[in-house]
Amino acid sequence: MESRWIIEWFQQFGPWAVLFVGLFWYVLRTSAEREERLINERREMLAEADDREKRLIDALNELADKYNIIVRDLSEIKQHLIHGKGAREQ
């Protein structure tokens, strides 16, 4: 009802004023829809980024565990070589 009154009021200023009001109304309506869509897309992207970050951290932790095993094995080998323990004594 109000939109009809606004259009009738702007008609006294000519077709360009009516066109301006119509386009302005359209832009406001589509901007809200676009903004809602962008907010949803951003939420999805953040969820994907969180998931990707979790997978990367898990992979890094797994690599760190494997690295620690290698370091421990190398330390044992070094100790055997330094102290002369190993196959020669057996």
N, C-alpha and C positions, 0 to 999 in steps of 0.2 A: 504494500500500500504506500509506504513512504517512498519507495523507489519510483513509483508512478508520479508522485507529486514532485519529486526532484527533477525528473525528466521533463514534466510539463513546465516547471519553473525555468529550466534551462532552454526550453524551446523559444522563449522570448528573445534569447541572445543569438539564435541562429543555429543552423545545422552543425556548425563546427563545435559549438558548446555541447550540443547533445552527443556528438561523436566523442568528444573528450570525456564526458561523463560515462558514456558506455564503455569506452576503452579503459578508463580508470577503474571502473567497477570490475571489469574482466580481469585486469591485472591484479587487483586485490584478491580476487577469488582464486586465481590460478597460482598466485604467489604463496598463499596459505597451503595449497595442495602440494606445491613443489617443496616448500619448506618441510612439511611433514614427511615427504618422501626422502628428502636429504637427511633428515634426522634419523629415520629408520635405517637408511643405508650406512650412516656413520656408526650406528649401534652395531650393525652386522660386521662392519669392518673392524671395530674395536674388539668384538668377540672373536673374530678370526685372528686378530693380532695377538690376543691373549692366549689363544690355543697354540698358535705358532711359537710364541715365547715359551710356553710350558714344554712343548716338544723339544725346542732347542736346549732348554735348561736340562731336561732329562737326558738328552744326547750328550751334553757336556759333562754331566755327572757320571754317565756311563764311561765316557772317555777318561775322566779323571780317575775312576776306579781302576780301569785297565792300566793307566799310567802308574798308579801307585803299586800295582802288582809287579809291573816291569821294574820299577825302582827297587822294590824289595828284593826281587830275584837278582838284580844286578848287584845289590849290596851283599847278598849271600855269596855270589860268585866271587866278588872282590875279597870278601873275608876268607873264603877258601883259598884263593890265590895268595893272599898276604900271609896267612898262617900255615900254609902248606897242607891244609887238609884237603882231602879229595881222593881221587882215584889212585894216586901214587902210594898212599899209605895203606890202601886196602890190598 
